[in-house]
Amino acid sequence: MKVLISDKYMLLPVNSRAANKKVCLYDGGNLLFDFDCRIDNLNPNFTAYVDVSAFVGKEVELTVNPCVTYEPKFACEMALPCLWKEPLRPEVHFTVKNGWNNDPNGLIYRDGIYHMFYQYNPAAPVWGNMHWGHAVSRDLLHWEEKDIALFPDEKGTVFSGSAITDEKNASGLGEGTMLLYYTAAGGTNLLSKGQKFTQCLAFSKDGETFTKYEGNPVVPHIEAANRDPKVVYVDEIGKYIMAIYRADGRYELLSSTDLLNWDEFQEIELHGDAECPDLFLLECGGNKYYVLMGAKDIYIVGHFEKDRFVIDNSEKKLTHLKMSYAAQSFSGVPHGRVVRIAWHILNAPADNFTSQMSFPTEMHLEKVNDELYLAAAPIEEIENLYVSGETLQNISLTEQKTIETGAAALDISLSMPYVHGEKLVINMFGTDLACDMDKNELRCKNVKMPLSLNGDKVDVRILVDRCSVEIFADGGKIYASAVAFSDYNLPTVTLNKNEKITIDNFTWHTLKNIH
């Protein structure tokens, strides 16, 4: 059918359980844009707002395959009457207004603003049609969604990547230009049929409008579905390094002096990991180290020499269970802080969103038994969300201890001696967390993780939100997150009776809703 694109958004009735349909826009026989959409005229539970602003004013031929009746509607803005009031909307974790998000992409700080791009599907709260969504914040707590930054094109849909500020104008695109490196996932839309996965570049002068580099791809296809470029500047060798995932746990490091032309540098394997490399610099004991990790947070620590990355200690794992995935660190954060955000695979039973981002964490390195360990902690800015709370000391559990917290997200910390053979169970809004000092195990829902590296202390921090629990054990050297739906009918935290246990410190704070 002929359709005049009259406004920014095309509205489509969707049910995420309906069969998939391919929607195409043609201009005189030329394919302009295509996307998958689960159109359902009979039982829609979601309204898709698909940004077609690039074609406003055009009369196009619109097709839907398999053919279903669809009456196009357009709007200049999203009308979401229950926004931020949904029963399962997380209180202190970023979620998109409408649609699907997964991996964080292009995390970058510049001019006082944190930019977070992310994998985004505007057409349904399910994976597909990968764009780069875009949100900004001044405090890493409160986020404002912006217009979509990168759209699919003839090279493919837009898979994960990173961002860096070209402070030296090495690329010739202008001093201070924001450079976005992403994977063009060839063959994942009709426009890119027959194309392979390549690494591409987009740039922005203002952080608001984005232009794809006319010389794309900057890295041609290497192998399989090679993807997810992470770019950093390595001062020790005077070059930029790009890490990409190749296949089968193997990652490729490329080097460049101009951010446009890339040469092979080194291949590294992270056993059992895949996708979304992250690479960042940290100090420990007066020495500088680079941490290289994959999407499952398997990591190595090392340093760069002239022609290679030298691994300084054995491969380790930070995150347990796959709910937290594909974390990325911000580039450009002042004072050498390393702040990361991960995708939380939530699958919330909500109509208009399904996933959340992790609470931002700050990273550091610790040396334990002559080995370097990565540790994570919620960013210190979390204290700006504190509403009420208290610190309890020397709690003897001769009987069950019940703490009235009220129904809100919580930040909980506890420390106590490691009492071998004993177990402490904490119940938070109906969810149990077991600190098992018999098995040196911490359990919550389907999470099983070590409680302590050496079995010599219990040091646990817990962030509880409406749909999730984030757990930082042993000073953050062990981390996991779990899907857990808080029952606010039970606005308490309880500590089970165990006469052999005395808790040194137990601190809790309720958190202000970021919306």
One Martini backbone bead per residue (centre of mass of N, CA, C, O) as a GRO file, in nm:
protein
  515
    1MET     BB    1   0.100   0.032   0.016
    2LYS     BB    2   0.041   0.367   0.023
    3VAL     BB    3   0.255   0.599   0.217
    4LEU     BB    4   0.266   0.878   0.426
    5ILE     BB    5   0.522   1.022   0.595
    6SER     BB    6   0.418   1.241   0.865
    7ASP     BB    7   0.610   1.129   1.103
    8LYS     BB    8   0.838   1.008   1.326
    9TYR     BB    9   0.622   0.783   1.407
   10MET     BB   10   0.546   0.447   1.379
   11LEU     BB   11   0.253   0.268   1.447
   12LEU     BB   12   0.224  -0.057   1.619
   13PRO     BB   13   0.061  -0.351   1.673
   14VAL     BB   14   0.162  -0.567   1.953
   15ASN     BB   15   0.273  -0.914   2.006
   16SER     BB   16   0.529  -1.106   2.136
   17ARG     BB   17   0.360  -1.391   2.059
   18ALA     BB   18   0.354  -1.340   1.780
   19ALA     BB   19   0.411  -1.349   1.468
   20ASN     BB   20   0.640  -1.276   1.243
   21LYS     BB   21   0.706  -0.969   1.058
   22LYS     BB   22   0.779  -0.804   0.752
   23VAL     BB   23   0.881  -0.466   0.720
   24CYS     BB   24   0.852  -0.244   0.432
   25LEU     BB   25   1.026   0.027   0.260
   26TYR     BB   26   0.953   0.190  -0.052
   27ASP     BB   27   1.124   0.360  -0.338
   28GLY     BB   28   1.074   0.281  -0.644
   29GLY     BB   29   1.187  -0.024  -0.550
   30ASN     BB   30   1.352   0.083  -0.313
   31LEU     BB   31   1.501  -0.006  -0.029
   32LEU     BB   32   1.497   0.166   0.286
   33PHE     BB   33   1.338  -0.025   0.507
   34ASP     BB   34   1.367  -0.283   0.767
   35PHE     BB   35   1.149  -0.487   0.985
   36ASP     BB   36   1.061  -0.658   1.265
   37CYS     BB   37   0.708  -0.757   1.344
   38ARG     BB   38   0.441  -0.836   1.587
   39ILE     BB   39   0.171  -0.813   1.452
   40ASP     BB   40  -0.152  -0.730   1.635
   41ASN     BB   41  -0.491  -0.658   1.593
   42LEU     BB   42  -0.643  -0.838   1.818
   43ASN     BB   43  -0.391  -0.868   2.069
   44PRO     BB   44  -0.262  -0.613   2.182
   45ASN     BB   45   0.025  -0.508   2.426
   46PHE     BB   46   0.178  -0.313   2.215
   47THR     BB   47   0.335  -0.004   2.117
   48ALA     BB   48   0.505   0.079   1.843
   49TYR     BB   49   0.791   0.311   1.801
   50VAL     BB   50   0.901   0.388   1.485
   51ASP     BB   51   1.169   0.546   1.352
   52VAL     BB   52   1.096   0.763   1.042
   53SER     BB   53   1.235   1.052   1.006
   54ALA     BB   54   1.404   1.006   0.734
   55PHE     BB   55   1.093   0.993   0.568
   56VAL     BB   56   0.967   1.252   0.589
   57GLY     BB   57   0.740   1.321   0.310
   58LYS     BB   58   0.720   1.041   0.204
   59GLU     BB   59   0.614   0.820  -0.045
   60VAL     BB   60   0.543   0.483   0.024
   61GLU     BB   61   0.594   0.138   0.015
   62LEU     BB   62   0.402  -0.090   0.209
   63THR     BB   63   0.503  -0.401   0.360
   64VAL     BB   64   0.364  -0.726   0.470
   65ASN     BB   65   0.540  -1.032   0.588
   66PRO     BB   66   0.294  -1.156   0.626
   67CYS     BB   67  -0.015  -1.071   0.545
   68VAL     BB   68  -0.166  -0.789   0.706
   69THR     BB   69  -0.368  -0.584   0.857
   70TYR     BB   70  -0.264  -0.230   0.819
   71GLU     BB   71  -0.299   0.089   0.979
   72PRO     BB   72  -0.138   0.362   0.954
   73LYS     BB   73   0.042   0.544   1.211
   74PHE     BB   74   0.121   0.873   1.353
   75ALA     BB   75   0.384   1.044   1.553
   76CYS     BB   76   0.580   1.281   1.750
   77GLU     BB   77   0.516   1.103   2.012
   78MET     BB   78   0.504   0.939   2.302
   79ALA     BB   79   0.222   0.752   2.446
   80LEU     BB   80   0.268   0.686   2.807
   81PRO     BB   81   0.057   0.690   3.071
   82CYS     BB   82   0.232   0.468   3.273
   83LEU     BB   83   0.495   0.588   3.308
   84TRP     BB   84   0.680   0.471   3.593
   85LYS     BB   85   0.404   0.297   3.711
   86GLU     BB   86   0.480   0.024   3.684
   87PRO     BB   87   0.485  -0.253   3.885
   88LEU     BB   88   0.791  -0.358   3.750
   89ARG     BB   89   0.949  -0.106   3.778
   90PRO     BB   90   1.241  -0.015   3.838
   91GLU     BB   91   1.398   0.215   4.069
   92VAL     BB   92   1.752   0.195   4.018
   93HIS     BB   93   1.721   0.102   3.716
   94PHE     BB   94   1.772   0.099   3.394
   95THR     BB   95   1.509   0.171   3.155
   96VAL     BB   96   1.315   0.159   2.900
   97LYS     BB   97   1.024   0.283   2.796
   98ASN     BB   98   1.018   0.125   2.494
   99GLY     BB   99   1.108  -0.202   2.468
  100TRP     BB  100   1.434  -0.313   2.381
  101ASN     BB  101   1.727  -0.414   2.575
  102ASN     BB  102   2.081  -0.444   2.588
  103ASP     BB  103   2.371  -0.381   2.546
  104PRO     BB  104   2.608  -0.181   2.630
  105ASN     BB  105   2.719   0.122   2.458
  106GLY     BB  106   2.931   0.376   2.427
  107LEU     BB  107   3.074   0.458   2.691
  108ILE     BB  108   3.074   0.814   2.784
  109TYR     BB  109   3.267   1.101   2.892
  110ARG     BB  110   3.150   1.450   2.840
  111ASP     BB  111   3.096   1.757   2.943
  112GLY     BB  112   2.940   1.632   3.212
  113ILE     BB  113   2.850   1.369   3.040
  114TYR     BB  114   2.676   1.069   3.029
  115HIS     BB  115   2.697   0.814   2.784
  116MET     BB  116   2.438   0.573   2.680
  117PHE     BB  117   2.444   0.309   2.488
  118TYR     BB  118   2.223   0.064   2.312
  119GLN     BB  119   2.053  -0.206   2.256
  120TYR     BB  120   1.769  -0.163   2.022
  121ASN     BB  121   1.403  -0.226   2.016
  122PRO     BB  122   1.111  -0.058   1.899
  123ALA     BB  123   0.905  -0.313   1.796
  124ALA     BB  124   0.974  -0.473   2.073
  125PRO     BB  125   1.012  -0.675   2.380
  126VAL     BB  126   1.244  -0.792   2.180
  127TRP     BB  127   1.471  -0.926   1.998
  128GLY     BB  128   1.589  -0.690   1.748
  129ASN     BB  129   1.656  -0.445   1.535
  130MET     BB  130   1.940  -0.315   1.571
  131HIS     BB  131   2.010  -0.041   1.762
  132TRP     BB  132   2.110   0.278   1.899
  133GLY     BB  133   2.058   0.382   2.184
  134HIS     BB  134   2.001   0.683   2.409
  135ALA     BB  135   2.160   0.811   2.710
  136VAL     BB  136   2.165   1.058   2.981
  137SER     BB  137   2.399   1.188   3.242
  138ARG     BB  138   2.526   1.355   3.552
  139ASP     BB  139   2.516   1.092   3.792
  140LEU     BB  140   2.439   0.778   3.707
  141LEU     BB  141   2.116   0.774   3.793
  142HIS     BB  142   1.986   0.984   3.596
  143TRP     BB  143   1.790   0.935   3.296
  144GLU     BB  144   1.787   1.041   2.944
  145GLU     BB  145   1.617   0.991   2.671
  146LYS     BB  146   1.699   0.973   2.340
  147ASP     BB  147   1.753   0.956   2.040
  148ILE     BB  148   1.838   0.766   1.806
  149ALA     BB  149   2.164   0.712   1.682
  150LEU     BB  150   2.153   0.418   1.531
  151PHE     BB  151   2.087   0.266   1.219
  152PRO     BB  152   2.007   0.062   1.000
  153ASP     BB  153   2.160  -0.080   0.697
  154GLU     BB  154   2.338  -0.208   0.422
  155LYS     BB  155   2.547  -0.341   0.648
  156GLY     BB  156   2.336  -0.349   0.890
  157THR     BB  157   2.292  -0.395   1.188
  158VAL     BB  158   2.351  -0.264   1.527
  159PHE     BB  159   2.598  -0.353   1.708
  160SER     BB  160   2.831  -0.360   1.923
  161GLY     BB  161   3.036  -0.115   2.127
  162SER     BB  162   3.216   0.201   2.126
  163ALA     BB  163   3.380   0.496   2.283
  164ILE     BB  164   3.564   0.799   2.180
  165THR     BB  165   3.780   1.069   2.222
  166ASP     BB  166   3.938   1.285   1.984
  167GLU     BB  167   4.182   1.475   2.122
  168LYS     BB  168   4.409   1.474   1.858
  169ASN     BB  169   4.298   1.432   1.570
  170ALA     BB  170   4.377   1.149   1.437
  171SER     BB  171   4.130   1.125   1.218
  172GLY     BB  172   4.041   1.426   1.102
  173LEU     BB  173   3.738   1.493   1.241
  174GLY     BB  174   3.821   1.637   1.502
  175GLU     BB  175   3.863   1.787   1.783
  176GLY     BB  176   3.661   1.613   2.016
  177THR     BB  177   3.544   1.382   1.876
  178MET     BB  178   3.297   1.148   1.863
  179LEU     BB  179   3.356   0.795   1.862
  180LEU     BB  180   3.181   0.523   1.701
  181TYR     BB  181   3.204   0.176   1.754
  182TYR     BB  182   3.074  -0.081   1.533
  183THR     BB  183   2.866  -0.341   1.431
  184ALA     BB  184   2.801  -0.464   1.114
  185ALA     BB  185   2.531  -0.692   1.066
  186GLY     BB  186   2.544  -0.881   0.824
  187GLY     BB  187   2.232  -1.034   0.725
  188THR     BB  188   2.002  -0.907   0.946
  189ASN     BB  189   1.887  -0.769   0.686
  190LEU     BB  190   1.775  -0.695   0.377
  191LEU     BB  191   1.978  -0.465   0.307
  192SER     BB  192   2.231  -0.690   0.393
  193LYS     BB  193   2.228  -0.902   0.196
  194GLY     BB  194   2.538  -1.088   0.191
  195GLN     BB  195   2.670  -0.969   0.426
  196LYS     BB  196   2.916  -0.902   0.661
  197PHE     BB  197   3.092  -0.868   0.939
  198THR     BB  198   3.173  -0.537   1.058
  199GLN     BB  199   3.370  -0.244   1.129
  200CYS     BB  200   3.248   0.072   1.242
  201LEU     BB  201   3.187   0.437   1.197
  202ALA     BB  202   3.096   0.709   1.407
  203PHE     BB  203   3.009   1.066   1.448
  204SER     BB  204   3.044   1.356   1.687
  205LYS     BB  205   3.027   1.693   1.802
  206ASP     BB  206   2.753   1.698   2.023
  207GLY     BB  207   2.601   1.418   2.112
  208GLU     BB  208   2.325   1.419   1.906
  209THR     BB  209   2.462   1.383   1.627
  210PHE     BB  210   2.505   1.125   1.364
  211THR     BB  211   2.780   1.002   1.155
  212LYS     BB  212   2.868   0.805   0.904
  213TYR     BB  213   3.140   0.679   0.774
  214GLU     BB  214   3.239   0.674   0.437
  215GLY     BB  215   3.480   0.439   0.495
  216ASN     BB  216   3.318   0.207   0.538
  217PRO     BB  217   3.490  -0.012   0.675
  218VAL     BB  218   3.759  -0.016   0.911
  219VAL     BB  219   3.693  -0.333   0.948
  220PRO     BB  220   3.702  -0.606   0.805
  221HIS     BB  221   3.643  -0.912   0.760
  222ILE     BB  222   3.768  -1.204   0.942
  223GLU     BB  223   3.543  -1.380   1.124
  224ALA     BB  224   3.259  -1.469   1.116
  225ALA     BB  225   3.099  -1.287   1.392
  226ASN     BB  226   3.266  -1.042   1.416
  227ARG     BB  227   3.279  -0.827   1.724
  228ASP     BB  228   3.272  -0.565   1.949
  229PRO     BB  229   3.427  -0.286   1.967
  230LYS     BB  230   3.714  -0.190   2.169
  231VAL     BB  231   3.842   0.141   2.246
  232VAL     BB  232   4.184   0.242   2.324
  233TYR     BB  233   4.441   0.418   2.484
  234VAL     BB  234   4.799   0.337   2.480
  235ASP     BB  235   5.062   0.493   2.616
  236GLU     BB  236   5.297   0.277   2.620
  237ILE     BB  237   5.267   0.259   2.273
  238GLY     BB  238   5.113   0.495   2.116
  239LYS     BB  239   4.823   0.346   2.085
  240TYR     BB  240   4.549   0.207   1.950
  241ILE     BB  241   4.305  -0.027   2.079
  242MET     BB  242   4.131  -0.310   1.939
  243ALA     BB  243   3.868  -0.513   2.058
  244ILE     BB  244   3.760  -0.834   1.934
  245TYR     BB  245   3.542  -1.076   1.843
  246ARG     BB  246   3.559  -1.383   1.689
  247ALA     BB  247   3.588  -1.702   1.817
  248ASP     BB  248   3.597  -1.947   2.045
  249GLY     BB  249   3.723  -1.735   2.272
  250ARG     BB  250   3.841  -1.531   2.061
  251TYR     BB  251   4.059  -1.245   2.050
  252GLU     BB  252   4.122  -0.929   1.889
  253LEU     BB  253   4.404  -0.725   1.841
  254LEU     BB  254   4.426  -0.387   1.741
  255SER     BB  255   4.608  -0.124   1.566
  256SER     BB  256   4.649   0.248   1.596
  257THR     BB  257   4.710   0.607   1.499
  258ASP     BB  258   4.410   0.713   1.345
  259LEU     BB  259   4.130   0.538   1.391
  260LEU     BB  260   4.107   0.393   1.083
  261ASN     BB  261   4.368   0.215   1.076
  262TRP     BB  262   4.408  -0.145   1.107
  263ASP     BB  263   4.616  -0.375   1.288
  264GLU     BB  264   4.757  -0.646   1.374
  265PHE     BB  265   4.857  -0.770   1.709
  266GLN     BB  266   4.659  -0.991   1.878
  267GLU     BB  267   4.579  -1.306   2.016
  268ILE     BB  268   4.315  -1.394   2.256
  269GLU     BB  269   4.212  -1.611   2.522
  270LEU     BB  270   3.884  -1.673   2.673
  271HIS     BB  271   3.780  -1.918   2.852
  272GLY     BB  272   3.432  -1.945   2.798
  273ASP     BB  273   3.404  -1.696   2.626
  274ALA     BB  274   3.207  -1.410   2.480
  275GLU     BB  275   3.208  -1.128   2.359
  276CYS     BB  276   3.228  -0.810   2.464
  277PRO     BB  277   3.483  -0.648   2.509
  278ASP     BB  278   3.694  -0.531   2.777
  279LEU     BB  279   3.912  -0.231   2.833
  280PHE     BB  280   4.125  -0.139   3.117
  281LEU     BB  281   4.266   0.088   3.358
  282LEU     BB  282   4.474   0.002   3.646
  283GLU     BB  283   4.577   0.031   3.984
  284CYS     BB  284   4.848  -0.149   4.175
  285GLY     BB  285   5.100  -0.089   4.378
  286GLY     BB  286   5.202   0.139   4.154
  287ASN     BB  287   5.077  -0.019   3.914
  288LYS     BB  288   4.998  -0.083   3.576
  289TYR     BB  289   4.686  -0.217   3.441
  290TYR     BB  290   4.522  -0.442   3.223
  291VAL     BB  291   4.182  -0.526   3.153
  292LEU     BB  292   4.050  -0.831   3.012
  293MET     BB  293   3.710  -0.891   2.895
  294GLY     BB  294   3.414  -1.053   2.875
  295ALA     BB  295   3.073  -1.102   2.888
  296LYS     BB  296   3.130  -1.312   3.149
  297ASP     BB  297   3.382  -1.199   3.321
  298ILE     BB  298   3.635  -1.301   3.202
  299TYR     BB  299   3.982  -1.248   3.316
  300ILE     BB  300   4.273  -1.044   3.253
  301VAL     BB  301   4.605  -0.941   3.357
  302GLY     BB  302   4.813  -0.664   3.225
  303HIS     BB  303   5.055  -0.554   2.973
  304PHE     BB  304   5.213  -0.329   2.755
  305GLU     BB  305   5.407  -0.367   2.481
  306LYS     BB  306   5.519  -0.296   2.179
  307ASP     BB  307   5.397  -0.608   2.052
  308ARG     BB  308   5.232  -0.675   2.333
  309PHE     BB  309   5.036  -0.869   2.556
  310VAL     BB  310   5.097  -0.918   2.901
  311ILE     BB  311   5.044  -1.169   3.122
  312ASP     BB  312   5.032  -1.157   3.493
  313ASN     BB  313   4.777  -1.354   3.540
  314SER     BB  314   4.538  -1.553   3.596
  315GLU     BB  315   4.246  -1.658   3.511
  316LYS     BB  316   3.923  -1.504   3.580
  317LYS     BB  317   3.611  -1.454   3.780
  318LEU     BB  318   3.351  -1.235   3.862
  319THR     BB  319   3.086  -1.347   3.731
  320HIS     BB  320   2.780  -1.504   3.829
  321LEU     BB  321   2.591  -1.570   3.607
  322LYS     BB  322   2.403  -1.446   3.315
  323MET     BB  323   2.233  -1.193   3.390
  324SER     BB  324   2.511  -1.066   3.378
  325TYR     BB  325   2.605  -0.878   3.076
  326ALA     BB  326   2.816  -0.703   2.874
  327ALA     BB  327   3.010  -0.522   3.003
  328GLN     BB  328   3.101  -0.165   3.035
  329SER     BB  329   3.326   0.097   3.007
  330PHE     BB  330   3.407   0.411   3.056
  331SER     BB  331   3.513   0.685   2.889
  332GLY     BB  332   3.665   0.975   3.034
  333VAL     BB  333   3.687   0.949   3.332
  334PRO     BB  334   3.773   1.104   3.593
  335HIS     BB  335   4.048   1.012   3.794
  336GLY     BB  336   4.053   0.702   3.682
  337ARG     BB  337   3.783   0.596   3.672
  338VAL     BB  338   3.602   0.279   3.678
  339VAL     BB  339   3.297   0.243   3.499
  340ARG     BB  340   3.025   0.007   3.500
  341ILE     BB  341   2.790  -0.161   3.271
  342ALA     BB  342   2.521  -0.392   3.256
  343TRP     BB  343   2.329  -0.645   3.144
  344HIS     BB  344   1.998  -0.744   3.241
  345ILE     BB  345   1.842  -1.055   3.232
  346LEU     BB  346   1.500  -1.042   3.302
  347ASN     BB  347   1.213  -1.091   3.180
  348ALA     BB  348   0.978  -0.915   3.233
  349PRO     BB  349   0.620  -0.922   3.293
  350ALA     BB  350   0.597  -0.689   3.059
  351ASP     BB  351   0.483  -0.494   2.792
  352ASN     BB  352   0.727  -0.244   2.751
  353PHE     BB  353   0.947  -0.427   2.904
  354THR     BB  354   1.246  -0.653   3.008
  355SER     BB  355   1.499  -0.485   3.089
  356GLN     BB  356   1.817  -0.406   3.249
  357MET     BB  357   2.048  -0.227   3.415
  358SER     BB  358   2.292  -0.202   3.600
  359PHE     BB  359   2.445  -0.089   3.851
  360PRO     BB  360   2.686   0.112   3.887
  361THR     BB  361   3.041   0.035   3.882
  362GLU     BB  362   3.341   0.024   4.063
  363MET     BB  363   3.682  -0.036   3.988
  364HIS     BB  364   3.935  -0.268   4.121
  365LEU     BB  365   4.248  -0.374   4.255
  366GLU     BB  366   4.367  -0.680   4.409
  367LYS     BB  367   4.591  -0.840   4.632
  368VAL     BB  368   4.593  -1.207   4.653
  369ASN     BB  369   4.826  -1.418   4.695
  370ASP     BB  370   4.982  -1.276   4.441
  371GLU     BB  371   4.702  -1.199   4.316
  372LEU     BB  372   4.491  -1.053   4.080
  373TYR     BB  373   4.184  -0.874   4.159
  374LEU     BB  374   3.872  -0.801   4.075
  375ALA     BB  375   3.661  -0.521   4.183
  376ALA     BB  376   3.325  -0.439   4.297
  377ALA     BB  377   3.118  -0.134   4.330
  378PRO     BB  378   2.908   0.077   4.408
  379ILE     BB  379   2.869   0.378   4.351
  380GLU     BB  380   2.895   0.656   4.558
  381GLU     BB  381   2.628   0.799   4.447
  382ILE     BB  382   2.416   0.630   4.604
  383GLU     BB  383   2.392   0.824   4.854
  384ASN     BB  384   2.184   1.019   4.699
  385LEU     BB  385   1.942   0.788   4.758
  386TYR     BB  386   1.921   0.817   5.046
  387VAL     BB  387   1.670   0.808   5.311
  388SER     BB  388   1.694   0.551   5.501
  389GLY     BB  389   1.840   0.410   5.813
  390GLU     BB  390   2.093   0.175   5.953
  391THR     BB  391   2.321   0.070   6.219
  392LEU     BB  392   2.414  -0.252   6.324
  393GLN     BB  393   2.558  -0.405   6.621
  394ASN     BB  394   2.614  -0.691   6.758
  395ILE     BB  395   2.434  -0.938   6.644
  396SER     BB  396   2.245  -1.164   6.821
  397LEU     BB  397   2.100  -1.488   6.710
  398THR     BB  398   1.892  -1.610   6.938
  399GLU     BB  399   1.693  -1.468   6.741
  400GLN     BB  400   1.493  -1.341   6.532
  401LYS     BB  401   1.552  -1.071   6.299
  402THR     BB  402   1.351  -0.774   6.250
  403ILE     BB  403   1.334  -0.532   5.978
  404GLU     BB  404   1.193  -0.220   5.920
  405THR     BB  405   1.199  -0.066   5.590
  406GLY     BB  406   1.008  -0.083   5.376
  407ALA     BB  407   0.891  -0.014   5.041
  408ALA     BB  408   1.208  -0.046   4.890
  409ALA     BB  409   1.491   0.001   4.785
  410LEU     BB  410   1.816  -0.157   4.866
  411ASP     BB  411   2.109  -0.112   5.086
  412ILE     BB  412   2.325  -0.377   5.186
  413SER     BB  413   2.539  -0.448   5.477
  414LEU     BB  414   2.780  -0.709   5.581
  415SER     BB  415   2.965  -0.824   5.878
  416MET     BB  416   3.161  -1.125   5.968
  417PRO     BB  417   3.249  -1.400   6.085
  418TYR     BB  418   3.380  -1.711   5.997
  419VAL     BB  419   3.156  -1.980   6.060
  420HIS     BB  420   3.222  -2.285   6.053
  421GLY     BB  421   2.926  -2.469   5.949
  422GLU     BB  422   2.749  -2.224   5.900
  423LYS     BB  423   2.426  -2.031   5.865
  424LEU     BB  424   2.295  -1.745   5.687
  425VAL     BB  425   1.962  -1.602   5.665
  426ILE     BB  426   1.821  -1.374   5.431
  427ASN     BB  427   1.521  -1.177   5.417
  428MET     BB  428   1.389  -1.005   5.114
  429PHE     BB  429   1.081  -0.968   5.030
  430GLY     BB  430   1.089  -1.309   5.017
  431THR     BB  431   1.403  -1.334   4.974
  432ASP     BB  432   1.662  -1.559   4.983
  433LEU     BB  433   1.987  -1.543   5.155
  434ALA     BB  434   2.272  -1.760   5.165
  435CYS     BB  435   2.533  -1.802   5.412
  436ASP     BB  436   2.755  -2.069   5.353
  437MET     BB  437   3.010  -2.198   5.582
  438ASP     BB  438   3.030  -2.498   5.478
  439LYS     BB  439   3.044  -2.437   5.140
  440ASN     BB  440   3.127  -2.161   5.050
  441GLU     BB  441   2.825  -2.024   4.996
  442LEU     BB  442   2.610  -1.832   4.780
  443ARG     BB  443   2.245  -1.802   4.788
  444CYS     BB  444   2.010  -1.700   4.515
  445LYS     BB  445   1.805  -1.865   4.386
  446ASN     BB  446   2.010  -1.945   4.097
  447VAL     BB  447   2.248  -1.869   4.281
  448LYS     BB  448   2.602  -1.968   4.280
  449MET     BB  449   2.861  -1.865   4.509
  450PRO     BB  450   3.113  -1.750   4.650
  451LEU     BB  451   3.179  -1.605   4.966
  452SER     BB  452   3.500  -1.668   4.975
  453LEU     BB  453   3.825  -1.702   4.896
  454ASN     BB  454   3.943  -1.796   5.211
  455GLY     BB  455   3.743  -1.837   5.453
  456ASP     BB  456   3.772  -1.557   5.672
  457LYS     BB  457   3.505  -1.399   5.573
  458VAL     BB  458   3.216  -1.174   5.587
  459ASP     BB  459   3.139  -0.979   5.281
  460VAL     BB  460   2.830  -0.814   5.211
  461ARG     BB  461   2.648  -0.681   4.924
  462ILE     BB  462   2.306  -0.546   4.865
  463LEU     BB  463   2.083  -0.504   4.588
  464VAL     BB  464   1.737  -0.412   4.604
  465ASP     BB  465   1.475  -0.467   4.380
  466ARG     BB  466   1.189  -0.544   4.220
  467CYS     BB  467   1.364  -0.769   4.011
  468SER     BB  468   1.639  -0.765   4.193
  469VAL     BB  469   1.973  -0.899   4.282
  470GLU     BB  470   2.275  -0.767   4.408
  471ILE     BB  471   2.605  -0.924   4.458
  472PHE     BB  472   2.876  -0.849   4.694
  473ALA     BB  473   3.168  -1.032   4.753
  474ASP     BB  474   3.452  -0.994   4.901
  475GLY     BB  475   3.473  -0.683   4.812
  476GLY     BB  476   3.379  -0.761   4.497
  477LYS     BB  477   3.528  -1.029   4.379
  478ILE     BB  478   3.226  -1.123   4.395
  479TYR     BB  479   2.958  -1.163   4.149
  480ALA     BB  480   2.590  -1.117   4.135
  481SER     BB  481   2.273  -1.182   3.974
  482ALA     BB  482   1.909  -1.181   4.032
  483VAL     BB  483   1.598  -1.288   3.985
  484ALA     BB  484   1.373  -1.083   4.197
  485PHE     BB  485   1.053  -1.048   4.329
  486SER     BB  486   0.934  -0.811   4.522
  487ASP     BB  487   0.745  -0.823   4.827
  488TYR     BB  488   0.577  -0.542   4.953
  489ASN     BB  489   0.406  -0.699   5.174
  490LEU     BB  490   0.720  -0.747   5.286
  491PRO     BB  491   0.873  -0.479   5.464
  492THR     BB  492   1.137  -0.678   5.523
  493VAL     BB  493   1.419  -0.785   5.722
  494THR     BB  494   1.556  -1.109   5.789
  495LEU     BB  495   1.720  -1.293   6.056
  496ASN     BB  496   1.811  -1.581   6.136
  497LYS     BB  497   1.845  -1.819   6.359
  498ASN     BB  498   2.187  -1.825   6.524
  499GLU     BB  499   2.376  -1.875   6.807
  500LYS     BB  500   2.676  -1.873   6.655
  501ILE     BB  501   2.597  -1.581   6.553
  502THR     BB  502   2.772  -1.262   6.498
  503ILE     BB  503   2.709  -0.944   6.389
  504ASP     BB  504   2.894  -0.670   6.349
  505ASN     BB  505   2.756  -0.548   6.069
  506PHE     BB  506   2.438  -0.373   5.983
  507THR     BB  507   2.343  -0.209   5.678
  508TRP     BB  508   2.070   0.017   5.583
  509HIS     BB  509   1.904   0.148   5.278
  510THR     BB  510   1.693   0.344   5.132
  511LEU     BB  511   1.577   0.418   4.794
  512LYS     BB  512   1.536   0.640   4.559
  513ASN     BB  513   1.350   0.699   4.301
  514ILE     BB  514   1.468   0.786   3.980
  515HIS     BB  515   1.161   0.884   3.874
   0.00000   0.00000   0.00000
